[in-house]
Amino acid sequence: MKIVVSGGGTGGHIYPALALIREIQKENKNAQVLYIGTKNGLESTIVPREKIPFKSIHITGFKRKLSLDNIKTVLRFLKGARDSKQMLKEFKPDIVIGTGGYVCGPVVYAAAKLKIPTIVHEQNSVPGLTNKFLSRYVNKVAICFEEAKEYFPKDKVVFTGNPRASEVIGNDGIRGRLSVGLSTTMPAVLIFGGSRGARPINDAVVKALSEFGEKPYQVLYVTGDVHFKDVENEVELVGNPKNVVIKPFIHNMPEVLSGIDLVVSRAGATTLAEITSLGIPSILVPSPYVTNNHQEKNARSLSDHGAAELLLEKDLNNKSLVQQIDKILLDNEYLKSMQIKAKKLGVPDSAERLYKLMKQLIQEKQK
């Protein structure tokens, strides 16, 4: 089996692709994978580090308003599609899958024109421009939120979930706690704002430190590398309670998540896939700075089902944060109810589902 995977720009497009590739390699030792991304995107460093063959094309995204840059983008798209066709003809894949980001546009489009089976994987509840465009040409659209259905041709949509959900299953939560210096006996809340951190969350947490010090639970607070020094300076002034552990970044997140009782975070698709797969209740503070406000819509897909509490950034401060955490962690019945509801929304076999869909399309093509 030969597979081309394309996805880039943000970790939200790249990490599901890598999770899928690991599932493919686990199920089929002889599978050959080629990853096509951009030279300047995150994927250009992350993918080769995983020892996955990588090639690049040059492409930029469309501006959402009228702009001369869009003419250049169209020309780059056409050249990217030609370059992609050449790569595809040389590699001869059985299937091509795009996991999001504008790099997928020319790659998946070229594959569809070459009559190679194609899938786009949409992680969010509101799809981006590229996946909406590609949905006209691909064989199947794999989604992670039921809310995304309405944006795509009905006969093409398959609910698979996010492959990252499969990667957090089966980890040792106690080892995860010990690895970051948490007690194994107290309830634990993990607070983080994504890989780079989020200043509004950091501000609320720093102001809440003295209150946290009096609580019967512990806090693991991940600032993001960019903000760590500033947070460290502020913490020196107000003091660091014994039950609060502060880290710039966590490299073993799946293991740590397995030992956590409650998560406070942004509402990125990958995070939500991971926490629902593990049945972890959450307080979601969606980023208001993302396209189509998709994080709030992601968050509501959990909060509307009782699996999360929604806390909009405009309402976030130290008091509202502590109040929401207390509401969940200090009420065992409510905590258990949220755990059950989160677990119901989880798709722990999502990588397997997506791989099965790929095999199905390959078999249909070979008939």
C-alpha positions in Angstrom: 0.0 0.0 0.0 1.3 3.4 -1.0 -0.2 6.5 0.6 0.4 10.3 0.2 -0.5 12.5 3.1 -0.7 16.2 3.0 -1.4 18.7 5.7 0.3 21.8 7.2 0.4 25.2 8.7 -0.6 24.3 12.2 -0.1 21.4 14.6 -3.9 20.8 14.4 -3.4 19.6 10.8 -0.1 17.9 11.2 -0.5 15.8 14.4 -3.7 14.1 13.2 -1.8 13.2 10.0 1.1 11.7 12.0 -1.3 9.8 14.2 -2.9 8.3 11.1 0.5 7.4 9.6 1.5 5.6 12.9 -1.8 3.6 12.7 -1.1 2.7 9.0 2.4 1.6 9.9 1.1 -0.5 12.8 -1.5 -2.2 10.6 0.6 -2.6 7.5 4.3 -3.0 8.0 4.9 -2.7 4.2 3.0 0.5 3.7 5.0 3.3 2.0 4.1 6.9 3.0 5.0 10.2 1.3 4.2 13.4 3.1 3.8 16.5 0.9 3.9 19.9 2.7 5.4 23.3 2.4 9.0 24.2 2.9 8.3 27.0 5.4 5.5 25.3 7.4 5.8 23.5 10.7 5.5 20.2 8.9 8.9 20.8 7.2 10.6 20.2 10.6 8.1 18.0 12.4 7.6 15.3 9.7 11.2 14.6 8.8 11.9 14.3 12.5 9.5 11.4 12.5 11.6 9.8 9.7 8.8 10.1 7.2 9.7 10.9 3.6 8.9 14.5 2.9 8.5 16.6 -0.2 7.4 20.2 -0.5 5.5 22.5 -2.9 5.2 26.3 -2.8 1.7 27.6 -2.0 0.1 30.3 0.1 -3.4 30.8 1.4 -6.2 32.9 0.0 -7.0 36.2 1.7 -10.7 36.4 2.7 -11.1 39.9 1.1 -10.3 41.1 -2.4 -6.6 41.3 -2.8 -3.9 41.3 -5.6 -2.2 38.6 -3.5 -5.1 36.2 -4.4 -4.0 36.4 -8.1 -0.5 35.3 -7.0 -2.1 32.6 -4.9 -4.1 31.2 -7.9 -0.9 31.1 -10.0 0.9 29.3 -7.1 -2.0 26.9 -6.8 -1.7 26.0 -10.5 2.0 25.5 -10.3 1.6 23.6 -7.0 -0.9 21.3 -8.7 1.5 20.7 -11.6 4.3 19.9 -9.2 2.0 17.7 -7.1 1.0 15.7 -10.3 4.6 15.1 -11.1 5.3 13.8 -7.5 2.2 11.6 -7.6 3.1 10.1 -11.0 6.5 9.2 -9.7 5.3 7.8 -6.3 2.1 6.1 -7.7 0.0 6.2 -4.5 -3.0 4.0 -4.0 -4.7 6.9 -2.1 -4.2 10.5 -1.1 -5.5 12.1 2.1 -5.4 15.8 3.0 -5.6 16.7 6.7 -6.1 20.5 6.3 -4.2 23.7 5.6 -3.8 25.3 2.2 -1.0 22.9 1.1 -3.7 20.2 0.7 -5.4 22.2 -2.0 -3.1 21.6 -5.0 -2.0 18.1 -3.7 -5.5 16.6 -3.3 -6.9 18.4 -6.3 -4.0 17.0 -8.5 -4.8 13.5 -7.1 -8.5 13.8 -7.9 -7.7 14.9 -11.5 -5.4 11.8 -11.8 -8.3 9.6 -10.7 -6.5 8.6 -7.5 -8.9 7.9 -4.6 -8.9 10.9 -2.3 -10.1 11.9 1.2 -10.1 15.2 3.1 -10.1 15.1 6.9 -11.8 18.0 8.6 -10.9 18.4 12.3 -13.1 21.4 13.2 -16.9 21.9 13.5 -16.6 24.7 10.9 -14.4 23.8 7.9 -11.7 25.9 6.3 -11.8 27.3 2.7 -9.5 24.5 1.4 -11.5 21.6 2.6 -14.8 23.2 1.4 -13.2 23.7 -2.1 -11.8 20.1 -2.2 -15.0 18.5 -1.1 -16.3 18.9 -4.7 -13.5 16.7 -6.0 -12.7 14.1 -3.4 -14.3 10.7 -2.9 -14.9 11.1 0.9 -14.9 13.8 3.6 -14.0 12.5 7.0 -15.3 14.6 9.9 -14.8 14.9 13.6 -17.8 16.9 14.7 -21.4 16.1 13.5 -21.8 19.9 13.2 -19.5 19.9 10.1 -21.8 17.7 8.1 -23.9 20.6 6.8 -20.9 22.2 4.9 -20.2 19.1 2.7 -22.0 17.0 0.1 -24.1 14.5 2.2 -23.2 11.4 0.2 -19.4 12.0 0.8 -19.4 12.6 4.6 -18.1 9.9 6.9 -17.8 10.4 10.7 -14.4 9.1 11.8 -13.2 11.3 14.6 -9.7 12.7 15.0 -6.8 10.1 14.8 -5.1 11.9 17.8 -7.9 10.5 20.0 -6.4 7.0 19.5 -2.9 8.0 20.6 -3.9 9.0 24.2 -5.5 5.6 25.0 -3.6 3.1 27.2 -1.1 5.5 28.9 -0.1 5.2 32.6 -1.7 8.2 34.4 0.2 7.7 37.6 3.5 7.7 35.8 2.2 10.9 33.9 1.5 12.6 37.2 4.8 11.7 38.8 6.7 12.9 35.6 5.5 16.5 36.2 5.7 16.5 40.0 2.0 16.0 40.8 0.8 14.1 43.9 -1.0 10.8 43.1 -3.6 11.3 45.9 -5.2 14.8 45.2 -7.6 15.7 42.4 -5.7 17.5 39.6 -6.6 20.2 37.1 -4.4 20.8 34.0 -4.5 24.4 32.7 -2.9 25.2 29.4 -3.5 27.5 26.4 -2.2 25.4 23.5 1.4 24.7 22.5 2.4 28.4 22.5 0.2 29.3 25.5 -2.4 32.0 25.8 -1.9 35.3 27.6 -5.5 35.8 28.9 -5.4 32.3 30.5 -2.0 33.0 32.0 -3.2 36.4 33.4 -6.2 34.7 35.1 -4.1 31.9 36.5 -1.4 34.1 38.0 -4.0 36.3 39.7 -5.7 33.1 41.1 -2.5 31.6 42.6 -3.2 32.6 46.2 -6.7 31.2 46.0 -5.4 27.9 44.5 -3.1 27.6 47.4 -6.1 27.1 49.8 -7.9 24.5 47.6 -8.1 20.7 48.3 -6.9 20.0 44.7 -3.7 20.6 42.8 -3.0 22.6 39.6 -0.7 21.8 36.8 -0.3 25.0 34.9 1.5 25.0 31.5 2.4 28.5 30.3 3.8 27.8 26.8 7.5 28.5 26.1 6.9 32.0 24.9 5.3 33.2 28.1 7.2 31.2 30.7 9.8 33.8 31.6 7.2 36.5 32.1 5.0 34.2 34.2 8.0 33.2 36.3 8.8 36.8 37.1 5.1 37.5 38.2 5.0 34.3 40.3 8.2 35.4 42.1 6.2 38.5 43.3 3.1 36.7 44.4 4.5 33.3 45.5 4.0 29.8 44.2 1.7 27.6 46.3 2.8 24.0 47.0 -0.2 22.6 45.2 0.6 24.4 41.9 3.1 23.1 39.5 4.2 25.4 36.7 5.8 24.2 33.5 6.7 25.9 30.2 5.7 22.9 28.1 4.9 19.2 28.4 6.4 16.7 26.0 4.5 13.6 27.3 1.0 15.1 27.1 -0.9 11.8 26.4 0.6 10.3 29.5 0.0 13.3 31.7 -3.6 13.7 30.4 -4.3 10.1 31.5 -3.8 11.2 35.1 -5.8 14.4 35.0 -9.3 15.0 36.5 -10.2 18.3 34.8 -8.7 20.3 31.9 -8.9 24.1 31.3 -7.9 24.9 27.8 -8.6 26.5 24.4 -11.0 24.5 22.2 -8.7 23.3 19.4 -10.0 20.2 17.7 -7.0 18.0 18.7 -7.3 18.8 22.4 -11.1 18.1 22.3 -10.4 14.8 20.6 -7.9 13.8 23.2 -10.0 14.7 26.3 -13.2 13.2 25.1 -11.4 10.0 24.2 -10.2 9.8 27.8 -13.5 11.1 29.3 -12.0 14.1 30.9 -14.4 17.0 31.8 -13.2 20.4 30.7 -13.6 24.2 31.0 -13.1 25.5 27.5 -12.0 29.1 26.8 -12.2 29.2 23.0 -9.8 31.5 21.2 -11.8 34.4 19.6 -9.0 35.0 17.1 -9.5 32.0 14.8 -11.2 31.8 11.4 -15.1 31.7 11.6 -14.9 31.6 15.4 -14.6 27.8 14.9 -13.2 27.2 18.4 -16.4 28.5 20.1 -18.4 26.2 17.9 -16.0 23.3 18.7 -16.5 24.1 22.4 -20.3 24.2 22.2 -20.3 20.8 20.7 -19.1 19.6 24.1 -20.8 22.1 26.5 -24.2 21.5 24.8 -23.9 17.8 25.7 -22.8 18.5 29.3 -19.2 17.3 28.8 -17.7 20.8 29.3 -18.3 24.2 30.7 -17.9 27.1 28.3 -16.1 30.2 29.6 -15.8 32.9 26.9 -12.5 34.9 27.0 -14.4 38.1 27.7 -15.8 36.5 30.9 -12.4 35.0 31.9 -10.7 36.3 35.1 -9.3 34.8 38.2 -12.7 34.7 40.0 -14.6 33.1 37.1 -11.8 30.6 36.6 -11.6 29.5 40.2 -15.4 29.4 40.5 -15.7 27.1 37.4 -13.0 24.8 38.7 -14.6 24.6 42.2 -18.0 23.9 40.6 -16.7 20.7 39.0 -13.8 19.4 41.2 -15.6 20.0 44.5 -18.8 18.3 43.4 -18.0 14.6 42.9 -21.4 13.8 41.4 -21.2 16.6 38.8 -17.6 15.5 38.0 -18.7 11.9 37.4 -21.6 13.0 35.2 -19.3 15.1 33.1 -16.8 12.3 32.8 -19.6 10.0 31.4 -20.8 12.6 29.0 -17.3 13.4 27.7 -16.5 9.7 27.2 -19.7 9.4 25.2 -18.5 12.0 22.7 -15.0 10.4 22.4 -13.9 8.3 19.4 -10.9 6.3 20.7 -10.8 4.1 17.6 -10.7 7.1 15.2 -7.4 6.3 13.6 -8.6 2.8 12.9 -11.9 4.2 11.4 -10.0 6.5 9.0 -7.6 3.7 8.0 -10.6 1.4 7.2 -12.1 4.1 5.1 -8.9 4.4 3.1 -8.7 0.6 2.6 -12.3 0.6 1.4 -11.7 3.3 -1.2 -8.6 1.5 -2.5 -10.5 -1.8 -2.8 -13.4 0.0 -4.7 -10.9 1.4 -7.1 -9.3 -2.0 -7.7 -12.6 -3.7 -8.5 
